Amino acid sequence: MTANFKKYWGAGAFVAALLVGCGGNSGSDSQAKFETKAALGAALYSDVNLSKNRTQSCATCHGLENGLADNRNQSGVVDGAAFAASLGDDGVSFGDRNAPSASYMAFSPSFKQGTRERVASQSSAANIPDYEGFLGGQFWDGREADLAGQAGGPPTNPIEMGMESKAAVVERIMENADYVAAFESLFGADVFDDAATEDPAAYTAMAQSIAEFEKTDAEQFYPFSSKYDRTLTDDFTFDPAGKVALGKVLFFSSDLTCASCHQLRENGNRGEIFTSFEYHNIGVPANQALKDLRESLGLDGAQAADLGLFNNPNVTADTEKGKFKVPTLRNVAVTAPYMHNGVFAELETVIKFYEHARSRALNSSQPLYPNNPETDQPWATPEVADNINHDLLGGNDLSLDAAEVEALVCFLISLTDAQYEHLLDADKVASCGL
């Protein structure tokens, strides 16, 4: 695993992390409370005191027990919260994007522009060209280069954790004697000397600690423990005549383009992440319900189109409008809703949307799935009609019938890590033979 990480992304080797729960003011043993940056980051990750009203932490939207995603129920409402977006610390505000799972995000390269070779089964058999464009980074638009940058964003975001400044966050950190001792031990005795400034060193240290937790806690963030993974070690077997096996064949088939964007390595590699970290516009419709909710709350730009990658301050070309980072498919069955704006609630809908997008790319007058199954209405138009990758979407040589859609869903369910399997729909698991 580590060798693959280094091979593909040039990252340093992972190290083991000592995980410790959130600390209080413990007095004489405070320095021993957090002996590593990762252990300190584990506590900071779940500390609601770093939000304005002391109600929200990183774990609120990237729950350690919820597939590292927001724990929103599948019916669409939790205490009035929109299913597609996360409720802010102020108890009112919503963002305009679906909080992605933090699973396996430690493998995302730093944001860059470059070329990525397709796996052989896609590039040769399906004639899919190598990818050229932006890669990696964090958030849907890659605006932060790495995990530390991502960790530093939410605390001062007014519609997320809501702290008025970095200095205010550091002030909260300094309330905890265990934190103070650990910061000074791990980052230097002078780490709080500039605590009241606009960009305090302790804030950067906080973000770095959380990033270390996310990078080094393999058991939590990248365990590779799904039933799919277990088939690669002969600890589990898919029924050769069953739905999951069919879904696996379809997913990796050169007759479909699923793997073009969701496969990083050749088939059977135990370190497969199921994302390429590329950026594409696939013509996802706007989530109008979320836009209307945000407008009713008086949030700025509620009805504006989300231009995705173009919103990244490092990106200026109009050709990048509407593109979003390809998410990992690991734990996808327990991290609904789907797409960057949470417009779809079910995996079946996502796959049928791809069939619709294929029909649109091929200018088909008889699409296999003309309606969105969640609304029973025709599919809405793309939020950003420019730069849709019709060549990739139209590259599929198969039209998926209902049984094949179900088989693909079953394969995606098999990508759920062991600690999250209890979150799966039991009836679907049984139907899939898992």
N, C-alpha and C positions, 0 to 999 in steps of 0.2 A: 504493500500500500504506500508506504513512505517513498519507496523508490519510484513508483509511478508518479506520485505527487511532484517529486523533484524533477523527474524526466520531462513532464508535460508543462510544468509551470515555473520551474526554476526556483522553487521556494526552499527555504532551509528545512532541515529535518525536524519532524515533530518530536516533542519531548513529553514525558509523562507529567501529569498535573496532579498535585495534591488538592483535593476538593474539600472545602470546608464550608459549613453553613454560614449564614449572615451573622456578623458579630455585633455584640453590644459592648458597652463599656465594662471591660472586665478587669481593669487595674493591672496588677503585677504581671499577669501572663499575656498582656496584650501584644507584645512584640512577637510571640510565638504563634499568635492566632492565624496569621497569614504568612507563611514562609516563602511562598512563590507569588509571582505576578498572576499566574493563573488562578491560584487559590483566592487571592484578593479579588480578581475579576469575577469569580463565581459569586462572591458575596455582593459585589456591586451590581451584577446582572439582575439580581432579584430584589434589590433595595428600593422600595417605593419612596423612601425619604428623599430621593434625588429628583422628585417631581414637585411641582409647586404646591399641590394640595396633599401630597404624600399618599397618593392613591395608585401610582403607576410606575412600573419599572420596565426594563427591557423584556422581562419574562411575561409581562402583561400581553404583549403582542407577539411574542415568540416563546410561548410557554414550554417549559421543560417537560411537561407531562402531556403536551398536546401536539406532538409532531413539530415542535418549535414554531408553531403558528398561533394565531389568535384563537382563543377558545370561544368561538361563536357557534351557536347551535344551528343545526341544519335546517330548521324551519325559517330562518332568516331574521329572527328578532331576539335580542337579549336585552331586556329592560329598555326597549325602545331603540336599541342600537341597530343601525343598518348592517345587514349581514355582510355587505361587500367591503366595508371599511371599518377601521378601528375607532372606538370612542376615545377622545382625548381625556387628559387628567382633569380638565375643567368640567367634565360631565355633560358637555354640550357639543363640542366640535367634532367633526369628522374630516379626515383627509379625503383625497379624491382617488386614492389607489388602495388596492388590496395589499395588506402587509404580507410579504412573501415569507415562506418558511426559511428559518436560518439553517436548516439541515444542509450539510455538505457545502456550505458557502465558503468554508475555509479553503476550498480548492479553487475558487475563482481567482484568476490571475489579476494583477493590477491592471487598471484600465489602460488600454493601449489600442493602437491601430496596427493591423497586421493581416497575415494570411494563415488560414488553418486548413490542413489537408483533410479531406473526407476519408472515412475508413474505406478500405478497398471494396467492400461489398456495395457501397453506395457510389463511389466515384467511377468504378469500372462498369458494373452491371447496370446501374441506373443512370449512368452518364450525368451525374451531378457534379458540377465543377467545384473546385476548391473555393472556400469562403474567403472573401476579401472585405475587410471593413473593421469596425470597432469590436473589441473583445473585452470581456471581464469587467472588473469594477464591482461596486456594490450599489444597491437600490435598482429599481427597474430601468433607470436611465444611466447607470454607471457613474453618477456624479461624484461619488467618493471612490478613490482608487483602491482602498483596502478595508479590512475589517475595523481597524482603529478609526478610520474616517467615518465609517458607518455608525460605530458606537457613539461617536461624539455628536451626531446630528440630533437625535430625538430629545435629549434633555432640554435644549433651548428652543425647540420648535414650538411655537405658540399653540398649535392645535394637537400637539402630542403631550410631552411631559411638562411643557409650559414654563420652565424656569426663565427668569428675565435676563439672565446673563451667565456666562461661564463662571464668573466670580461668585455668583449666588449658589451655583452648584458646589463649588469648592467650599463655600461656607458650610453647606450641609454636610459635606464630607468631614469637615473639621469638628463637627458635633460628636463624632464617634472616635473615641480614644484609640480603639483597635485600628481603625483606618489610619489615623495620624501616625501611629507607630509603624505600621506596615509601609505606608508611603515613604516615610523618612528612611526606613531600613532598605527598601527596594529601589528607591529613586534618588536618594540623597537627602542629607539633613536640611538642605536649603530648598526643598521642593515646594514649601509653602511660603517662601519669602516674597513672592510676587502674587500672592493669593487674591489681592484686591484689584489687580490689573485686568485689562480687557482680554488678555489671552494667557491665563495663568498656567504655569508648568504642571500643576497638579491636575488640571483638567485634561491635559494631554496624557498624563500618567494614568488617569482613570480610564480613558479610551483605550490605551495600550493594554491595560490590565484585562479589560473585558475582551479585547481581541485575543489575548493569550489564552483566556479561558475557552473561547470558541475554537481556537486553533489546536489546542493541546488536549482537550477532553474528548478523545475518540469515542468513548463509550456513550457519551451524550450526543455529540454533534455529527459524528460520522462512523457509526458502528459497523456498517456493512453486514447487518444481521438479518436481513429479510429472507423469506423463503426462497426467493430467486437466488440470493447469495448462497444459501444452504444447498441449492442444487449444484453449485459449482464446487462444493467440497464433499459432495455425495452424502450429505446429512439430510437431504430431502429430495423427493422425486416428484415431478409433475406427471400425472397420468398421461401417457403418450397419446391417448385418444380423447383427452379431456379438453375443456375450454381454455385453460391456462396455456397448455402446450400449443394450441392453435394460435392463441394471441401472441405468444412469443415468436412463433414462426412469422406471423404477419408483421409484427413490430420490426424485426430485423430483416425482413424481406426487401430485396431490391425493387420489388414491384410497388412498394410504398416509400414515401420519403420521411416517415417518422424518424428514422435513425439518422437522417442527414443532419438534423439539429439536436437530436437527443441521444447521440452516441459519440463518445469521445475516443474509444479504443476498439480494437477488434473484438469480435464476439467471444464471449467466454472469459473475458478479463475480469478478475475479481475486484478490481478497483474502478469499475465503471461508475461514472457519476450520473449518467443519463441527462446531461446537458452539455452543450458545446460552448456556452457562454457567449454565443453570437447575438447579434441584434437583427430583428426582422419586423416588418409590418405585415401581418397576415390578415388585415382587414377586420379586426375586432370591432363590433359596434359599441357605441357609447353606452354607458350604464346611466340611462336617463333618470331612473329612480334616485340614484345617488346624487346626480347633479341637482335634481329638484329639491332633495333634502338639504343639500348644502346651501342652495339659494334661499330656502326658507329660513335658514339660520343666519343669513346675511354674510356668508363667507365670500371673500373676494374671488372673482373669476369662476364662479360656480358652473356657469354654462359654457365656459371656454373649452375648446378642444384640447385634449392632452396630446402634446406633440412628442412625448416620449424622449428619445435620445436627443432630439433637438433642444430640449430643455437643459441638457448638460452644458455647463458653461464652457467646456472644452470643445464643443461641437458647434459648427457654424453653417455647415452646408445644408441647403434645403432638401437634399437627397436623403437626409437622415430623419426627416419628419415622420412621425408615426411609428418608428421602430422601438421595440422594447427587448430587453434581455431575455433570452430563452431560459426558462426556469428549469430546475432539476425535476425529474419525475419521481424521485425517491420520496416516499411517504405522501405521494400526491393523493392517495385515496382517503387520507385523514386530514387533509389541509385545504378543504374547500373553503371559500369559493375559488373560481378559476378565472384566468386571464388577469392582466395588470389592474383591471378595474373591478374584478369580482363579478362580472356580468353574468356568468354561468354558475349554477349551483351544483350541477351533476357532471360526472365524467362522461356519461353517455352523450350529453349535450355537446361537450367539447369535441368528441370524435365526429358526431354528426355535423357540427359546424365545419370541421375540416373537409368533410364530404361536400358541404355546401360551397366552401371556398374553392375546392377543386372544380366543381361545376361552373362556378363563376369564372375561374381562370380559363376554362376550356370553352366558355361561352355556350354552355349547354342549356338548351331550352327545356330539358326534362330532368331537373335535379332529382337525385334519389331521395333527399330529405328537404323538401321545399320550405318546411316550417320549423321554427324553434320549438322543440318538444316541451319546453318549460312554459311557453306562452300560447302554444298552438296558433301562433301568428307567423307570417312570413319573416324571415330573418331581416333584422334591421340593417341599414346600410352601414358601411365602415365609418368609424369616427373620423379617420384620416384616410382619404381615398388616394392620396399620392403615395408612391413608393411601395405599393403592395407587391410582394414577391410572387407574382403570378406564375413565374417559371417553376419555382420550387413547389408551390401549391398544386400546380397542374401536372407535376411530374409523376403522380401516382398512376399506375396502370391498372389498378383494381378499383371497382366500385364495391364498397363494403355493405353487405346486407346486414340485417338486424342481428343474426347469429355471430357474424364476424365482429360487429361493434361490441357485442357482449364479450366475446373472446378477448378483445383488446383491453376492455375494462378489467377482466379477470387477471390478465397479465400485469396491468398496472397495480392492482390490489396486491399482487405478489411482491411488489417492491416496497412494501411496508416493513419497517424495521421491527424486530421482535417486541421491543418495549411499547410499541404503539398498536400492536395487533388487536388489543382489547377495544380499541376505538372503532374498529371496522364494523360495518353493517353485517351482523351475524348471518342474516338470510342470504346476502350476496356471497359471503364467504362459503357458505354451504352450497349454494348454487354453482359456484366456480369449482368446487371440489378441493378447496384449500383447508 
